[in-house]
Amino acid sequence: MEYINNKKFVAILNLVAVTLIWGLTFPVQKLVLPQISPFVYNAIRFWIAAIISLFVFGKGNKYGILLGVVLGIAYATQTWGLSLTTSSKSGFITAFYIVLIPIFSYFIEKERVTKLQVIGFAIAIIGEYFLSGGIDNFNFGDFLTFICAVFYALHVVLITKFSKVVPEKTLLTSQFFTVAVLNSILGITAPWIINLEILGVALFTAVFATIYALIAQTKYQKVVSSNTSALIFVGEPIFATVFSMLILSEKLSRGQIFGIVLTSIAILLSIIQIKTKRYDII
């Protein structure tokens, strides 16, 4: 058995911080989406991120463009879906990417799934279901969110793969620019009405949920692997629920509390996985 070294500990802390920030974006963005097209909002968010990143990290490369196409589709479908469904359902359906990541990881990175990870994934999905309060009346917004989960899972795995090939910072600017262009095209017919509230949320998500999150992903996912990162990211709906209670005054049921407990267990399993020997099952 090997103990978590400092590098892996820092990686875990940063990925948990990313998960917390992503959870916060659900209720925060829900506040402004009734005022603006989801595509226009995403365009503003990623144009801000692209401009800041250009001055700090340079222009990027072709790998960033490919990541941007995948991420652009993921964010477009998620934000559009969030405008048509509830925050809790969006969080749960998005969380399906934790099941899809091992599939993409196996075919793209040849990374085998361990017994402990399988247990963690199973517990996580059950926990996410209870946390969301269940799925009723599946609608078009839910379908869009599922498409987001597919592309987001692909994005997580590609980040791990590409960050081993080129320096992390070269994956940022071109990625943000591509997402901004795609969402600008999708939102070209929508009114571009911007107020201080929208600009403030877009700036917050651009700096913390986009630039910092992508830096942390490109730097630290390869330290702990895509599959372990996925188990850490299942904490996103927990933070989304907590912040929704604080910001949107949502209430937790007993089932949702049970879901938080199960999801927390899955996250702990991801940390235990880093410390123990790996046993391949496929």
Number of C-alpha atoms within 10 A of each C-alpha: 8 8 11 15 11 9 11 18 15 14 21 24 14 20 22 20 19 25 23 20 21 21 24 23 22 24 21 19 20 17 15 19 18 10 14 17 22 26 26 25 28 26 28 22 27 30 24 23 28 27 15 17 23 17 10 11 15 17 19 21 16 12 19 24 20 17 23 25 20 23 24 29 18 25 22 26 24 27 24 21 25 24 20 16 18 15 20 25 25 27 25 28 24 26 27 22 26 28 20 20 25 27 20 21 23 15 10 13 16 11 17 18 19 18 15 18 23 16 12 26 27 15 21 28 23 14 27 30 23 23 28 25 18 13 13 7 6 10 11 13 20 25 17 23 29 23 20 30 27 21 21 26 27 23 23 26 26 22 22 24 19 17 20 13 9 12 12 22 20 21 28 28 28 24 29 33 26 24 27 27 18 20 24 20 12 16 19 14 10 13 10 14 11 13 11 8 12 20 16 12 17 25 19 18 25 23 17 18 23 23 21 17 21 21 17 20 23 24 20 24 25 19 19 20 17 27 29 27 28 27 26 25 24 29 24 26 33 29 20 24 26 19 20 24 14 12 13 14 10 14 11 15 13 11 16 21 16 16 25 25 17 22 31 21 16 27 24 14 21 24 19 16 19 21 15 13 11 15 12 11 10 9
